[in-house]
């Protein structure tokens, strides 16, 4: 990293750290979701929120995480 551009350095550090940060968020909220399937859906939803998909509506988010639609547990096969 270059000391010439602190803004770029912060951005590069954030990019490298985001998987850890996502894991931290998931760990903090995991107790609110019991079944492992639901925890997996929450993780995929968080990844969808962080993605570049637009617009962020139910259908777009479902497609982004590999589901057929925004209804519970129906995956795109």
PyMOL Python script that loads the backbone (N, CA, C, O; Angstrom):
from pymol import cmd

cmd.read_pdbstr("""\
ATOM      1  N   UNK A   1       0.836  -1.184   0.000  1.00  0.00           N
ATOM      2  CA  UNK A   1       0.000   0.000   0.000  1.00  0.00           C
ATOM      3  C   UNK A   1       0.874   1.238   0.000  1.00  0.00           C
ATOM      4  O   UNK A   1       1.975   1.246   0.551  1.00  0.00           O
ATOM      5  N   UNK A   2       0.377   2.249  -0.610  1.00  0.00           N
ATOM      6  CA  UNK A   2       1.139   3.475  -0.740  1.00  0.00           C
ATOM      7  C   UNK A   2       0.717   4.493   0.318  1.00  0.00           C
ATOM      8  O   UNK A   2      -0.475   4.687   0.557  1.00  0.00           O
ATOM      9  N   UNK A   3       1.694   5.140   0.950  1.00  0.00           N
ATOM     10  CA  UNK A   3       1.402   6.177   1.935  1.00  0.00           C
ATOM     11  C   UNK A   3       0.998   7.474   1.258  1.00  0.00           C
ATOM     12  O   UNK A   3       0.604   8.431   1.924  1.00  0.00           O
ATOM     13  N   UNK A   4       1.095   7.507  -0.063  1.00  0.00           N
ATOM     14  CA  UNK A   4       0.768   8.715  -0.801  1.00  0.00           C
ATOM     15  C   UNK A   4      -0.730   8.999  -0.813  1.00  0.00           C
ATOM     16  O   UNK A   4      -1.133  10.158  -0.921  1.00  0.00           O
ATOM     17  N   UNK A   5      -1.563   7.966  -0.703  1.00  0.00           N
ATOM     18  CA  UNK A   5      -3.004   8.167  -0.773  1.00  0.00           C
ATOM     19  C   UNK A   5      -3.702   7.407   0.363  1.00  0.00           C
ATOM     20  O   UNK A   5      -4.076   6.246   0.194  1.00  0.00           O
ATOM     21  N   UNK A   6      -3.879   8.062   1.520  1.00  0.00           N
ATOM     22  CA  UNK A   6      -4.489   7.380   2.660  1.00  0.00           C
ATOM     23  C   UNK A   6      -5.911   6.896   2.372  1.00  0.00           C
ATOM     24  O   UNK A   6      -6.334   5.871   2.908  1.00  0.00           O
ATOM     25  N   UNK A   7      -6.642   7.614   1.542  1.00  0.00           N
ATOM     26  CA  UNK A   7      -8.018   7.210   1.184  1.00  0.00           C
ATOM     27  C   UNK A   7      -7.998   5.863   0.458  1.00  0.00           C
ATOM     28  O   UNK A   7      -8.828   4.998   0.736  1.00  0.00           O
ATOM     29  N   UNK A   8      -7.072   5.688  -0.452  1.00  0.00           N
ATOM     30  CA  UNK A   8      -6.936   4.425  -1.170  1.00  0.00           C
ATOM     31  C   UNK A   8      -6.535   3.308  -0.217  1.00  0.00           C
ATOM     32  O   UNK A   8      -7.045   2.192  -0.310  1.00  0.00           O
ATOM     33  N   UNK A   9      -5.628   3.608   0.693  1.00  0.00           N
ATOM     34  CA  UNK A   9      -5.199   2.609   1.675  1.00  0.00           C
ATOM     35  C   UNK A   9      -6.369   2.134   2.527  1.00  0.00           C
ATOM     36  O   UNK A   9      -6.527   0.935   2.756  1.00  0.00           O
ATOM     37  N   UNK A  10      -7.192   3.075   3.000  1.00  0.00           N
ATOM     38  CA  UNK A  10      -8.355   2.701   3.808  1.00  0.00           C
ATOM     39  C   UNK A  10      -9.315   1.838   3.003  1.00  0.00           C
ATOM     40  O   UNK A  10      -9.864   0.865   3.520  1.00  0.00           O
ATOM     41  N   UNK A  11      -9.516   2.187   1.754  1.00  0.00           N
ATOM     42  CA  UNK A  11     -10.395   1.409   0.893  1.00  0.00           C
ATOM     43  C   UNK A  11      -9.876  -0.001   0.664  1.00  0.00           C
ATOM     44  O   UNK A  11     -10.640  -0.966   0.701  1.00  0.00           O
ATOM     45  N   UNK A  12      -8.578  -0.119   0.427  1.00  0.00           N
ATOM     46  CA  UNK A  12      -7.970  -1.438   0.222  1.00  0.00           C
ATOM     47  C   UNK A  12      -8.062  -2.280   1.484  1.00  0.00           C
ATOM     48  O   UNK A  12      -8.330  -3.479   1.411  1.00  0.00           O
ATOM     49  N   UNK A  13      -7.841  -1.664   2.642  1.00  0.00           N
ATOM     50  CA  UNK A  13      -7.947  -2.383   3.907  1.00  0.00           C
ATOM     51  C   UNK A  13      -9.382  -2.851   4.137  1.00  0.00           C
ATOM     52  O   UNK A  13      -9.601  -3.981   4.573  1.00  0.00           O
ATOM     53  N   UNK A  14     -10.351  -2.002   3.850  1.00  0.00           N
ATOM     54  CA  UNK A  14     -11.763  -2.368   4.023  1.00  0.00           C
ATOM     55  C   UNK A  14     -12.126  -3.538   3.121  1.00  0.00           C
ATOM     56  O   UNK A  14     -12.850  -4.440   3.542  1.00  0.00           O
ATOM     57  N   UNK A  15     -11.638  -3.536   1.900  1.00  0.00           N
ATOM     58  CA  UNK A  15     -11.927  -4.629   0.972  1.00  0.00           C
ATOM     59  C   UNK A  15     -11.337  -5.937   1.487  1.00  0.00           C
ATOM     60  O   UNK A  15     -11.982  -6.983   1.413  1.00  0.00           O
ATOM     61  N   UNK A  16     -10.138  -5.883   1.998  1.00  0.00           N
ATOM     62  CA  UNK A  16      -9.496  -7.091   2.519  1.00  0.00           C
ATOM     63  C   UNK A  16     -10.184  -7.594   3.782  1.00  0.00           C
ATOM     64  O   UNK A  16     -10.198  -8.798   4.041  1.00  0.00           O
ATOM     65  N   UNK A  17     -10.753  -6.689   4.569  1.00  0.00           N
ATOM     66  CA  UNK A  17     -11.330  -7.040   5.858  1.00  0.00           C
ATOM     67  C   UNK A  17     -12.809  -7.409   5.794  1.00  0.00           C
ATOM     68  O   UNK A  17     -13.320  -7.970   6.763  1.00  0.00           O
ATOM     69  N   UNK A  18     -13.510  -7.127   4.723  1.00  0.00           N
ATOM     70  CA  UNK A  18     -14.961  -7.297   4.738  1.00  0.00           C
ATOM     71  C   UNK A  18     -15.425  -8.727   5.000  1.00  0.00           C
ATOM     72  O   UNK A  18     -16.457  -8.892   5.650  1.00  0.00           O
ATOM     73  N   UNK A  19     -14.728  -9.787   4.534  1.00  0.00           N
ATOM     74  CA  UNK A  19     -15.204 -11.135   4.890  1.00  0.00           C
ATOM     75  C   UNK A  19     -15.185 -11.384   6.407  1.00  0.00           C
ATOM     76  O   UNK A  19     -16.083 -12.032   6.945  1.00  0.00           O
ATOM     77  N   UNK A  20     -14.159 -10.864   7.087  1.00  0.00           N
ATOM     78  CA  UNK A  20     -14.104 -10.998   8.544  1.00  0.00           C
ATOM     79  C   UNK A  20     -15.236 -10.209   9.194  1.00  0.00           C
ATOM     80  O   UNK A  20     -15.884 -10.690  10.123  1.00  0.00           O
ATOM     81  N   UNK A  21     -15.467  -9.011   8.706  1.00  0.00           N
ATOM     82  CA  UNK A  21     -16.534  -8.172   9.254  1.00  0.00           C
ATOM     83  C   UNK A  21     -17.896  -8.827   9.052  1.00  0.00           C
ATOM     84  O   UNK A  21     -18.748  -8.771   9.939  1.00  0.00           O
ATOM     85  N   UNK A  22     -18.107  -9.447   7.894  1.00  0.00           N
ATOM     86  CA  UNK A  22     -19.368 -10.142   7.649  1.00  0.00           C
ATOM     87  C   UNK A  22     -19.528 -11.295   8.633  1.00  0.00           C
ATOM     88  O   UNK A  22     -20.618 -11.514   9.162  1.00  0.00           O
ATOM     89  N   UNK A  23     -18.459 -12.026   8.878  1.00  0.00           N
ATOM     90  CA  UNK A  23     -18.500 -13.110   9.852  1.00  0.00           C
ATOM     91  C   UNK A  23     -18.838 -12.606  11.248  1.00  0.00           C
ATOM     92  O   UNK A  23     -19.572 -13.259  11.989  1.00  0.00           O
ATOM     93  N   UNK A  24     -18.301 -11.442  11.604  1.00  0.00           N
ATOM     94  CA  UNK A  24     -18.588 -10.847  12.907  1.00  0.00           C
ATOM     95  C   UNK A  24     -20.065 -10.469  13.024  1.00  0.00           C
ATOM     96  O   UNK A  24     -20.694 -10.719  14.052  1.00  0.00           O
ATOM     97  N   UNK A  25     -20.613  -9.870  11.974  1.00  0.00           N
ATOM     98  CA  UNK A  25     -22.041  -9.514  11.976  1.00  0.00           C
ATOM     99  C   UNK A  25     -22.887 -10.775  12.095  1.00  0.00           C
ATOM    100  O   UNK A  25     -23.825 -10.827  12.890  1.00  0.00           O
ATOM    101  N   UNK A  26     -22.559 -11.776  11.316  1.00  0.00           N
ATOM    102  CA  UNK A  26     -23.313 -13.023  11.344  1.00  0.00           C
ATOM    103  C   UNK A  26     -23.260 -13.655  12.742  1.00  0.00           C
ATOM    104  O   UNK A  26     -24.276 -14.145  13.234  1.00  0.00           O
ATOM    105  N   UNK A  27     -22.111 -13.647  13.370  1.00  0.00           N
ATOM    106  CA  UNK A  27     -21.974 -14.212  14.719  1.00  0.00           C
ATOM    107  C   UNK A  27     -22.830 -13.444  15.722  1.00  0.00           C
ATOM    108  O   UNK A  27     -23.406 -14.038  16.633  1.00  0.00           O
ATOM    109  N   UNK A  28     -22.912 -12.127  15.557  1.00  0.00           N
ATOM    110  CA  UNK A  28     -23.701 -11.311  16.487  1.00  0.00           C
ATOM    111  C   UNK A  28     -25.189 -11.563  16.365  1.00  0.00           C
ATOM    112  O   UNK A  28     -25.909 -11.479  17.360  1.00  0.00           O
ATOM    113  N   UNK A  29     -25.670 -11.874  15.162  1.00  0.00           N
ATOM    114  CA  UNK A  29     -27.114 -12.053  14.991  1.00  0.00           C
ATOM    115  C   UNK A  29     -27.535 -13.516  14.944  1.00  0.00           C
ATOM    116  O   UNK A  29     -28.731 -13.805  14.908  1.00  0.00           O
ATOM    117  N   UNK A  30     -26.591 -14.438  14.944  1.00  0.00           N
ATOM    118  CA  UNK A  30     -26.893 -15.867  14.781  1.00  0.00           C
ATOM    119  C   UNK A  30     -27.856 -16.396  15.829  1.00  0.00           C
ATOM    120  O   UNK A  30     -28.670 -17.268  15.528  1.00  0.00           O
ATOM    121  N   UNK A  31     -27.783 -15.897  17.033  1.00  0.00           N
ATOM    122  CA  UNK A  31     -28.656 -16.371  18.098  1.00  0.00           C
ATOM    123  C   UNK A  31     -30.136 -16.106  17.856  1.00  0.00           C
ATOM    124  O   UNK A  31     -30.993 -16.695  18.515  1.00  0.00           O
ATOM    125  N   UNK A  32     -30.431 -15.227  16.919  1.00  0.00           N
ATOM    126  CA  UNK A  32     -31.819 -14.906  16.603  1.00  0.00           C
ATOM    127  C   UNK A  32     -32.421 -15.872  15.588  1.00  0.00           C
ATOM    128  O   UNK A  32     -33.621 -15.825  15.318  1.00  0.00           O
ATOM    129  N   UNK A  33     -31.599 -16.738  15.032  1.00  0.00           N
ATOM    130  CA  UNK A  33     -32.034 -17.685  14.001  1.00  0.00           C
ATOM    131  C   UNK A  33     -31.596 -19.086  14.406  1.00  0.00           C
ATOM    132  O   UNK A  33     -30.399 -19.354  14.501  1.00  0.00           O
ATOM    133  N   UNK A  34     -32.544 -19.979  14.645  1.00  0.00           N
ATOM    134  CA  UNK A  34     -32.209 -21.311  15.153  1.00  0.00           C
ATOM    135  C   UNK A  34     -31.770 -22.298  14.068  1.00  0.00           C
ATOM    136  O   UNK A  34     -30.625 -22.749  14.096  1.00  0.00           O
ATOM    137  N   UNK A  35     -32.629 -22.645  13.124  1.00  0.00           N
ATOM    138  CA  UNK A  35     -32.211 -23.698  12.175  1.00  0.00           C
ATOM    139  C   UNK A  35     -31.011 -23.255  11.330  1.00  0.00           C
ATOM    140  O   UNK A  35     -30.904 -22.092  10.940  1.00  0.00           O
ATOM    141  N   UNK A  36     -30.123 -24.194  11.060  1.00  0.00           N
ATOM    142  CA  UNK A  36     -28.940 -23.898  10.242  1.00  0.00           C
ATOM    143  C   UNK A  36     -29.345 -23.381   8.862  1.00  0.00           C
ATOM    144  O   UNK A  36     -28.664 -22.524   8.298  1.00  0.00           O
ATOM    145  N   UNK A  37     -30.444 -23.896   8.316  1.00  0.00           N
ATOM    146  CA  UNK A  37     -30.923 -23.450   7.000  1.00  0.00           C
ATOM    147  C   UNK A  37     -31.237 -21.957   7.014  1.00  0.00           C
ATOM    148  O   UNK A  37     -30.907 -21.233   6.075  1.00  0.00           O
ATOM    149  N   UNK A  38     -31.873 -21.512   8.081  1.00  0.00           N
ATOM    150  CA  UNK A  38     -32.225 -20.095   8.197  1.00  0.00           C
ATOM    151  C   UNK A  38     -30.958 -19.254   8.349  1.00  0.00           C
ATOM    152  O   UNK A  38     -30.859 -18.181   7.754  1.00  0.00           O
ATOM    153  N   UNK A  39     -30.007 -19.716   9.124  1.00  0.00           N
ATOM    154  CA  UNK A  39     -28.744 -18.989   9.273  1.00  0.00           C
ATOM    155  C   UNK A  39     -28.040 -18.848   7.927  1.00  0.00           C
ATOM    156  O   UNK A  39     -27.452 -17.808   7.630  1.00  0.00           O
ATOM    157  N   UNK A  40     -28.106 -19.904   7.116  1.00  0.00           N
ATOM    158  CA  UNK A  40     -27.514 -19.847   5.776  1.00  0.00           C
ATOM    159  C   UNK A  40     -28.204 -18.845   4.886  1.00  0.00           C
ATOM    160  O   UNK A  40     -27.558 -18.129   4.121  1.00  0.00           O
ATOM    161  N   UNK A  41     -29.534 -18.793   4.989  1.00  0.00           N
ATOM    162  CA  UNK A  41     -30.292 -17.825   4.184  1.00  0.00           C
ATOM    163  C   UNK A  41     -29.959 -16.405   4.606  1.00  0.00           C
ATOM    164  O   UNK A  41     -29.846 -15.515   3.764  1.00  0.00           O
ATOM    165  N   UNK A  42     -29.799 -16.185   5.918  1.00  0.00           N
ATOM    166  CA  UNK A  42     -29.443 -14.854   6.419  1.00  0.00           C
ATOM    167  C   UNK A  42     -28.076 -14.453   5.872  1.00  0.00           C
ATOM    168  O   UNK A  42     -27.893 -13.317   5.433  1.00  0.00           O
ATOM    169  N   UNK A  43     -27.121 -15.371   5.894  1.00  0.00           N
ATOM    170  CA  UNK A  43     -25.782 -15.065   5.362  1.00  0.00           C
ATOM    171  C   UNK A  43     -25.860 -14.709   3.875  1.00  0.00           C
ATOM    172  O   UNK A  43     -25.249 -13.737   3.430  1.00  0.00           O
ATOM    173  N   UNK A  44     -26.617 -15.507   3.110  1.00  0.00           N
ATOM    174  CA  UNK A  44     -26.751 -15.214   1.677  1.00  0.00           C
ATOM    175  C   UNK A  44     -27.436 -13.873   1.449  1.00  0.00           C
ATOM    176  O   UNK A  44     -27.072 -13.139   0.531  1.00  0.00           O
ATOM    177  N   UNK A  45     -28.427 -13.550   2.280  1.00  0.00           N
ATOM    178  CA  UNK A  45     -29.116 -12.268   2.156  1.00  0.00           C
ATOM    179  C   UNK A  45     -28.152 -11.108   2.435  1.00  0.00           C
ATOM    180  O   UNK A  45     -28.150 -10.111   1.712  1.00  0.00           O
ATOM    181  N   UNK A  46     -27.337 -11.242   3.483  1.00  0.00           N
ATOM    182  CA  UNK A  46     -26.355 -10.204   3.782  1.00  0.00           C
ATOM    183  C   UNK A  46     -25.380 -10.028   2.618  1.00  0.00           C
ATOM    184  O   UNK A  46     -25.035  -8.903   2.259  1.00  0.00           O
ATOM    185  N   UNK A  47     -24.939 -11.135   2.034  1.00  0.00           N
ATOM    186  CA  UNK A  47     -24.047 -11.048   0.868  1.00  0.00           C
ATOM    187  C   UNK A  47     -24.755 -10.354  -0.291  1.00  0.00           C
ATOM    188  O   UNK A  47     -24.145  -9.568  -1.017  1.00  0.00           O
ATOM    189  N   UNK A  48     -26.040 -10.646  -0.463  1.00  0.00           N
ATOM    190  CA  UNK A  48     -26.817  -9.977  -1.508  1.00  0.00           C
ATOM    191  C   UNK A  48     -26.907  -8.484  -1.274  1.00  0.00           C
ATOM    192  O   UNK A  48     -26.792  -7.698  -2.215  1.00  0.00           O
ATOM    193  N   UNK A  49     -27.111  -8.083  -0.025  1.00  0.00           N
ATOM    194  CA  UNK A  49     -27.163  -6.652   0.290  1.00  0.00           C
ATOM    195  C   UNK A  49     -25.849  -5.963  -0.024  1.00  0.00           C
ATOM    196  O   UNK A  49     -25.832  -4.801  -0.430  1.00  0.00           O
ATOM    197  N   UNK A  50     -24.750  -6.677   0.161  1.00  0.00           N
ATOM    198  CA  UNK A  50     -23.436  -6.101  -0.102  1.00  0.00           C
ATOM    199  C   UNK A  50     -23.037  -6.176  -1.577  1.00  0.00           C
ATOM    200  O   UNK A  50     -22.035  -5.587  -1.983  1.00  0.00           O
ATOM    201  N   UNK A  51     -23.809  -6.889  -2.362  1.00  0.00           N
ATOM    202  CA  UNK A  51     -23.476  -7.055  -3.777  1.00  0.00           C
ATOM    203  C   UNK A  51     -23.826  -5.799  -4.569  1.00  0.00           C
ATOM    204  O   UNK A  51     -24.386  -4.840  -4.037  1.00  0.00           O
ATOM    205  N   UNK A  52     -23.488  -5.831  -5.822  1.00  0.00           N
ATOM    206  CA  UNK A  52     -23.766  -4.696  -6.704  1.00  0.00           C
ATOM    207  C   UNK A  52     -25.106  -4.821  -7.418  1.00  0.00           C
ATOM    208  O   UNK A  52     -25.445  -3.978  -8.249  1.00  0.00           O
ATOM    209  N   UNK A  53     -25.875  -5.870  -7.102  1.00  0.00           N
ATOM    210  CA  UNK A  53     -27.152  -6.063  -7.766  1.00  0.00           C
ATOM    211  C   UNK A  53     -28.060  -4.853  -7.518  1.00  0.00           C
ATOM    212  O   UNK A  53     -28.135  -4.338  -6.402  1.00  0.00           O
ATOM    213  N   UNK A  54     -28.733  -4.421  -8.553  1.00  0.00           N
ATOM    214  CA  UNK A  54     -29.677  -3.307  -8.468  1.00  0.00           C
ATOM    215  C   UNK A  54     -30.891  -3.662  -9.308  1.00  0.00           C
ATOM    216  O   UNK A  54     -30.733  -4.301 -10.348  1.00  0.00           O
ATOM    217  N   UNK A  55     -32.053  -3.290  -8.921  1.00  0.00           N
ATOM    218  CA  UNK A  55     -32.418  -2.731  -7.637  1.00  0.00           C
ATOM    219  C   UNK A  55     -32.407  -3.808  -6.572  1.00  0.00           C
ATOM    220  O   UNK A  55     -32.447  -4.995  -6.896  1.00  0.00           O
ATOM    221  N   UNK A  56     -32.356  -3.428  -5.340  1.00  0.00           N
ATOM    222  CA  UNK A  56     -32.337  -4.390  -4.244  1.00  0.00           C
ATOM    223  C   UNK A  56     -33.768  -4.653  -3.779  1.00  0.00           C
ATOM    224  O   UNK A  56     -34.174  -4.225  -2.698  1.00  0.00           O
ATOM    225  N   UNK A  57     -34.518  -5.359  -4.609  1.00  0.00           N
ATOM    226  CA  UNK A  57     -35.865  -5.759  -4.218  1.00  0.00           C
ATOM    227  C   UNK A  57     -35.866  -7.263  -3.947  1.00  0.00           C
ATOM    228  O   UNK A  57     -34.851  -7.928  -4.156  1.00  0.00           O
ATOM    229  N   UNK A  58     -36.984  -7.801  -3.489  1.00  0.00           N
ATOM    230  CA  UNK A  58     -37.052  -9.210  -3.117  1.00  0.00           C
ATOM    231  C   UNK A  58     -36.650 -10.154  -4.235  1.00  0.00           C
ATOM    232  O   UNK A  58     -35.913 -11.112  -4.005  1.00  0.00           O
ATOM    233  N   UNK A  59     -37.127  -9.892  -5.442  1.00  0.00           N
ATOM    234  CA  UNK A  59     -36.826 -10.786  -6.571  1.00  0.00           C
ATOM    235  C   UNK A  59     -35.349 -10.729  -6.950  1.00  0.00           C
ATOM    236  O   UNK A  59     -34.720 -11.765  -7.168  1.00  0.00           O
ATOM    237  N   UNK A  60     -34.799  -9.523  -7.029  1.00  0.00           N
ATOM    238  CA  UNK A  60     -33.388  -9.374  -7.396  1.00  0.00           C
ATOM    239  C   UNK A  60     -32.486 -10.018  -6.346  1.00  0.00           C
ATOM    240  O   UNK A  60     -31.508 -10.688  -6.678  1.00  0.00           O
ATOM    241  N   UNK A  61     -32.826  -9.807  -5.079  1.00  0.00           N
ATOM    242  CA  UNK A  61     -32.019 -10.380  -4.001  1.00  0.00           C
ATOM    243  C   UNK A  61     -32.079 -11.906  -4.049  1.00  0.00           C
ATOM    244  O   UNK A  61     -31.057 -12.570  -3.872  1.00  0.00           O
ATOM    245  N   UNK A  62     -33.252 -12.459  -4.284  1.00  0.00           N
ATOM    246  CA  UNK A  62     -33.395 -13.919  -4.360  1.00  0.00           C
ATOM    247  C   UNK A  62     -32.549 -14.482  -5.495  1.00  0.00           C
ATOM    248  O   UNK A  62     -31.848 -15.477  -5.314  1.00  0.00           O
ATOM    249  N   UNK A  63     -32.612 -13.858  -6.650  1.00  0.00           N
ATOM    250  CA  UNK A  63     -31.817 -14.329  -7.777  1.00  0.00           C
ATOM    251  C   UNK A  63     -30.329 -14.215  -7.476  1.00  0.00           C
ATOM    252  O   UNK A  63     -29.554 -15.095  -7.852  1.00  0.00           O
ATOM    253  N   UNK A  64     -29.921 -13.152  -6.809  1.00  0.00           N
ATOM    254  CA  UNK A  64     -28.513 -12.947  -6.472  1.00  0.00           C
ATOM    255  C   UNK A  64     -27.983 -14.071  -5.590  1.00  0.00           C
ATOM    256  O   UNK A  64     -26.827 -14.471  -5.725  1.00  0.00           O
ATOM    257  N   UNK A  65     -28.824 -14.586  -4.683  1.00  0.00           N
ATOM    258  CA  UNK A  65     -28.373 -15.626  -3.756  1.00  0.00           C
ATOM    259  C   UNK A  65     -28.739 -17.028  -4.233  1.00  0.00           C
ATOM    260  O   UNK A  65     -28.568 -17.997  -3.493  1.00  0.00           O
ATOM    261  N   UNK A  66     -29.243 -17.145  -5.469  1.00  0.00           N
ATOM    262  CA  UNK A  66     -29.476 -18.453  -6.063  1.00  0.00           C
ATOM    263  C   UNK A  66     -30.827 -19.075  -5.775  1.00  0.00           C
ATOM    264  O   UNK A  66     -30.981 -20.292  -5.876  1.00  0.00           O
ATOM    265  N   UNK A  67     -31.809 -18.259  -5.418  1.00  0.00           N
ATOM    266  CA  UNK A  67     -33.144 -18.773  -5.168  1.00  0.00           C
ATOM    267  C   UNK A  67     -34.066 -18.367  -6.312  1.00  0.00           C
ATOM    268  O   UNK A  67     -33.835 -17.371  -6.996  1.00  0.00           O
ATOM    269  N   UNK A  68     -35.106 -19.154  -6.501  1.00  0.00           N
ATOM    270  CA  UNK A  68     -36.026 -18.910  -7.612  1.00  0.00           C
ATOM    271  C   UNK A  68     -36.868 -17.651  -7.403  1.00  0.00           C
ATOM    272  O   UNK A  68     -37.246 -16.990  -8.370  1.00  0.00           O
ATOM    273  N   UNK A  69     -37.151 -17.330  -6.184  1.00  0.00           N
ATOM    274  CA  UNK A  69     -37.973 -16.168  -5.890  1.00  0.00           C
ATOM    275  C   UNK A  69     -37.823 -15.778  -4.434  1.00  0.00           C
ATOM    276  O   UNK A  69     -37.087 -16.419  -3.684  1.00  0.00           O
ATOM    277  N   UNK A  70     -38.522 -14.724  -4.033  1.00  0.00           N
ATOM    278  CA  UNK A  70     -38.359 -14.199  -2.684  1.00  0.00           C
ATOM    279  C   UNK A  70     -39.121 -14.963  -1.608  1.00  0.00           C
ATOM    280  O   UNK A  70     -39.237 -14.486  -0.480  1.00  0.00           O
ATOM    281  N   UNK A  71     -39.635 -16.127  -1.937  1.00  0.00           N
ATOM    282  CA  UNK A  71     -40.402 -16.906  -0.969  1.00  0.00           C
ATOM    283  C   UNK A  71     -39.508 -17.912  -0.277  1.00  0.00           C
ATOM    284  O   UNK A  71     -38.613 -18.484  -0.900  1.00  0.00           O
ATOM    285  N   UNK A  72     -39.737 -18.129   0.976  1.00  0.00           N
ATOM    286  CA  UNK A  72     -38.912 -18.953   1.842  1.00  0.00           C
ATOM    287  C   UNK A  72     -38.515 -20.299   1.243  1.00  0.00           C
ATOM    288  O   UNK A  72     -39.367 -21.106   0.872  1.00  0.00           O
ATOM    289  N   UNK A  73     -37.212 -20.522   1.157  1.00  0.00           N
ATOM    290  CA  UNK A  73     -36.658 -21.837   0.885  1.00  0.00           C
ATOM    291  C   UNK A  73     -36.859 -22.437  -0.490  1.00  0.00           C
ATOM    292  O   UNK A  73     -36.531 -23.608  -0.682  1.00  0.00           O
ATOM    293  N   UNK A  74     -37.366 -21.720  -1.432  1.00  0.00           N
ATOM    294  CA  UNK A  74     -37.534 -22.269  -2.774  1.00  0.00           C
ATOM    295  C   UNK A  74     -36.314 -21.924  -3.603  1.00  0.00           C
ATOM    296  O   UNK A  74     -36.151 -20.784  -4.038  1.00  0.00           O
ATOM    297  N   UNK A  75     -35.471 -22.894  -3.817  1.00  0.00           N
ATOM    298  CA  UNK A  75     -34.217 -22.620  -4.527  1.00  0.00           C
ATOM    299  C   UNK A  75     -34.363 -22.807  -6.025  1.00  0.00           C
ATOM    300  O   UNK A  75     -35.208 -23.569  -6.495  1.00  0.00           O
ATOM    301  N   UNK A  76     -33.533 -22.104  -6.756  1.00  0.00           N
ATOM    302  CA  UNK A  76     -33.490 -22.223  -8.212  1.00  0.00           C
ATOM    303  C   UNK A  76     -32.689 -23.473  -8.555  1.00  0.00           C
ATOM    304  O   UNK A  76     -31.489 -23.529  -8.284  1.00  0.00           O
ATOM    305  N   UNK A  77     -33.318 -24.448  -9.131  1.00  0.00           N
ATOM    306  CA  UNK A  77     -32.614 -25.691  -9.461  1.00  0.00           C
ATOM    307  C   UNK A  77     -32.352 -25.796 -10.936  1.00  0.00           C
ATOM    308  O   UNK A  77     -31.767 -26.779 -11.391  1.00  0.00           O
TER     309      UNK A  77
END
""", "prot")
cmd.dss("prot")
cmd.show_as("cartoon", "prot")
cmd.util.cbc("prot")
cmd.orient("prot")
